[in-house]
Amino acid sequence: MAEEIKSLDALKDVVEGVAEAAPAEEAAAPVTEAAITREPQRDDLGRSYATGKRKDAVARVWIKPGSGKVTVNGKEINTYFARPVLQMILRQPFQVAGVDGQFDVTATVKGGGLSGQAGAVKHGISKALQLYDPSLRAALKAAGFLTRDSRVVERKKYGKAKARKSFQFSKR
C-alpha cells in the first residue's frame, strides 16, 4: 500500500511524483461551447430542418436562402397570423441574428392556439437558423430563442373550480 502522509512536505512530494508520472497530455479542461466546432446541417436541397414547440403546438420548419418569404401551413404569414404581434414574434430570430430577409421559411404547425403556434414556429426558425449557420448560435442563444419555453397550462385539481380557483366558501 501507499506510505502514510504525515506532513505537508510529504504531500507535496507525492503530488509532484504523480504529476511527473502522468503523461504530458493536455489538461482535461472542461468542454465549452466555443471548443466544439459545429458543422452546418443541410439536406440535398440546401435546406435546414428543425422542430419547434410551445405549449401544445408543434411546428416543423424548413429554411433555405431566399427573399424572406414565410409560409405557414401553405398560407402567407399575413394571412395565417393576422395579428401584427404574432408576425413580429416570427421575425425576431432573423432580426437578432442579423439575417432579416435572407431566408425563405416553410412551416407546418399543429395543435394549440395561434399564440402557441407562433411561439412554436419562432422556436423552430431559431433552431433551423443555428443548424444552417452555426455562427448564428451565440446571438440566438443569448436572446433565449433556442430554449424551449416549458410553461404549460396547469392542470385542474379535484375539489376546485379550475386549477386554483375554489368554489365560494360559506362559513355559516
HUTA-V469020 format. One record per backbone hydrogen bond with DSSP energy under -0.5 kcal/mol. NH is the residue of the N-H (numbers start at 1). CO is the residue of the C=O. Records with the same first field share a line. If there is no record, write none. Layout:
NH: CO + CO
This chain:
6: 4
11: 7
12: 8
13: 9
14: 10
15: 11
16: 12
17: 13
18: 14
19: 15
20: 16
21: 17
22: 18
25: 23
29: 27
32: 30
36: 32
37: 35
38: 36
41: 131
42: 40
43: 47
46: 43
48: 63
50: 61
52: 59
54: 57
55: 149
57: 54
58: 110
59: 52
60: 108
61: 50 + 59
62: 106
63: 48
64: 104
66: 102
71: 69 + 105
72: 75
73: 107
75: 72
77: 70
79: 76
80: 76
81: 77
82: 80
86: 83
87: 83
88: 84
89: 85
90: 86
91: 87
92: 88
95: 91
96: 92
97: 93
98: 94
99: 94
102: 99
104: 64
105: 69
106: 62
107: 71
108: 60
110: 58
117: 113
118: 114
119: 115
120: 116
121: 117
122: 118
123: 119
124: 120
125: 121
126: 122
127: 123
128: 124
129: 125
130: 126
131: 127
132: 128
133: 129
136: 133
137: 134
140: 136
141: 137
142: 138
143: 139
144: 140 + 141
145: 140
146: 140
150: 148
157: 162
160: 157
161: 165
162: 165
171: 169
